[in-house]
């Protein structure tokens, strides 16, 4: 049963009206992959199901980052010769983000017991004295959240007691090796599932400064993110967003972490720490999604989101430029300076004629105001073509201007309508093969003409 509430909209009239409640995020509760009923008063959920009866405070904003465990799984008393029974955890989730699926596994001294994925674990003499726990992983879309029970131990029977050592030698406490890596990992060696919680403090870099606590039981299930990734930047189209990767803790130096930008929860294919926001249809939500993997498992973390408001294509706006291929080997190099101007140049090892382009849509009419500082260029060509700009069958010149004696800047206005196949407007800078540069000034702007 899914518990959902309606959304009330506040009146926009100028006169005072009675205040209506704010919209509420739908919330569902699940136990062992089955929804359970509850009543809701604002952000307090009340459950009457006997094993979970009580009231629970929910932070709706936290549900946007994935499911939340309200009651962790619990194990029955460990009695010699008797099986263990796990009581499922109680989870809260936002059903608008997708269905919830719960997976289970049993661990003994931090090692996963293969083939054990149910609520019951049969008694095994070989597991006497082992620290046993039951873990749940809640999946929703591409996000997973893990939680585990308290540890229990089957007592060692007299016939299973190890031979006494008349002179036992105490084993030295293993040294913990700490290492902060350049790719934002913290590696903890010589820890086991019974090491308890580990606390460490970082003073730099600033993004990760503070005291952090890691549960070694959780490390046995895979990397743990102690500082989630974060994104920043102007919430406007054409702006560059920057991601600060999350800080991950692992017991293995074999941990890998992959980051990806997502727009409205859809993959963009961009994996770097910067992202240029292109033209959107309506409002877009941008996040940075990380997946960390080590030999023990895989976990994911999601950044805060930035809501980008779409630009009206019929109003003047700055084009979102991308680097095009040079006249030979490699891509052009485009960077933005402190004034917002775009520097377009060749790179060492490439040949001449770098280019920058922005996307257009065939059949629509555009008005373009170009402001370019010639710099080292002797000629500038404006051309409609495909995204490579190298398809002679599609190339259509909008303008072709050679630099006059004493001329430093190109200022012009053009109106054009790209036809089929022509999806990019290129600026091509004719210049030598050594590293040279021109500038597309920040005053360059475009709009769609209806």
Buried (B, 14 or more C-beta within 10 A) or exposed (E): EEBBEEEEEEEEEEEEEEEEEEEBBBBBBBBBBEBBEBEBEEBEBEBEEEEBEEEBEBEBEEBBBBBBBBBBBBBBEBEEEEEBBBBBBBBBBBBEBBEBEBEBBBBBBBEBBEEBEEBEBEBEEEBBBBBBBBBBBBBBEBBBBBBBBEBBBBEBEEEEEEEEEEEEEEEEEEEEEEEBEEEBBBBBBEBBBBBEEBEBEBEEEEBBEEEBEBBBBBBBBBBBBBBBBBBEBEBBBBBEBEBBBBBBBBBBEEBBBEBBBBBBBEEBEBEEBEBBBBBBEEEBEBBBBBBBBBEBBBBBBBBBBBEBEBBEBEEEBBBBBBBBBBBEEBBBBBEBEEEEBBBBBBBEEBBBBBBBBBBBEEEEEBBBBBBBBBBBBEBBBBBBBBBEBBEEEBBEEBBEBEBEEEEEEBEBEBEBEBEEEBBBBBBBBBBEBEBBBBBBBBEBBBBBEE
